[in-house]
Amino acid sequence: MISDNDLEEISDLAIWTTSSNKPGFPTSNMRDGSEETFWQSDCQTPHFVDLIFPYLVPIQMVGLYLDYELDDSFTPEKILIQSGVSDTEYIVQFYSFL
């Protein structure tokens, strides 16, 4: 089992891009430390969040905070996490229906 002491936050190493941003709900809300703010996309599905790291990094865990009561219209139904060496060569790591 991995303890919190063994984990290192690496999301600040990545370049974050999203499918779009609804006014007042920017991408930066995902990382501002508040559970009261959130990102919303303003386009047709699928919505996406891309994290591009400038070099190969090992990832052991991905954490997502979802709050249906706070944001019932934009809580995802499916999550797909992909990794790879380029934006065209993905290896599917995790796919889930919520």
N, C-alpha and C positions, 0 to 999 in steps of 0.2 A: 504494500500500500504506500502511496506517495503522501508525505506530510506537507503541510504548507511551507515548512522550512526548506523543503527540497525544490520548491517551485521558484521560477524566476519569471517576472512579468516581461514579455518581449514585444508586446503590441506597439510600443512606441518606436520600435525599429522599423516598422512597416509603413508603407505608403497606403493610406486608406482611400478607396474610391467606392462610390455607390451608384446604383442605377439612376437615381435622381434624389432630390430633396424637396419635400413639401415646405413652403415658407413657414418659418418658425420652428422647424424640426430638422436642423442640419446634421450632417454626419458627425460633427464634433460632439453632439449630445450623447453619442454612444460611449464616449470616453471621458466624460466630464466628472465622473464619480458620483453623480446624483441618480437615485432611483426614481426621481420625479420627472426627469427629462428623458427624451428618447428621440430616435431618428424615425422619420416617416418618408417613404418614397412617394413621388408625385407622378408616377407613370403606370402604364399597364404592367401586369405581371409578365414574366417573373421579375421580382425585385432581387437585387443582389448587393452584397458587400464584398469587395475584394481587398485582401491584404497582400501586398507585394513586398517581399523582403529583399533587400539588396544583395543578400548572399544566403547560402543554404543554412537553415537553422533547424535544429531538432525540436519537434513539438510533441509533448507528452499529453497535454490536456488542453481542451478548449472549453471555456466557460461562457454561457449565455444566460442573461437575465431577461426573462419574458414575464410580463404582467398583463394578463388578459383583462383584468378589472380596470387598469389604468388606461389601456389602449386596445380595446376590444376589436376595433375595425382593422388593425394592422398586425395582429399577432399571427405569426406564421403557422401554416399547417404542415409544411415540410421543410426540412433542413438538409442541405447537401453541402458537405465539406469536401473539397478537392485539394490535392497537393500535386506538385509536379515541378519539372525543371523549366517549363515555359508555359505560356498561356494557351498553347495548343496541345501539350503533352501532359494530361492530367491522369492521376491515379486516384480513383474514387476511394476515399478513406471511410466515409460515414454518410449514411443516408437514412433519414428517419421521418416518419409521420408523427406529428405531435398530437 
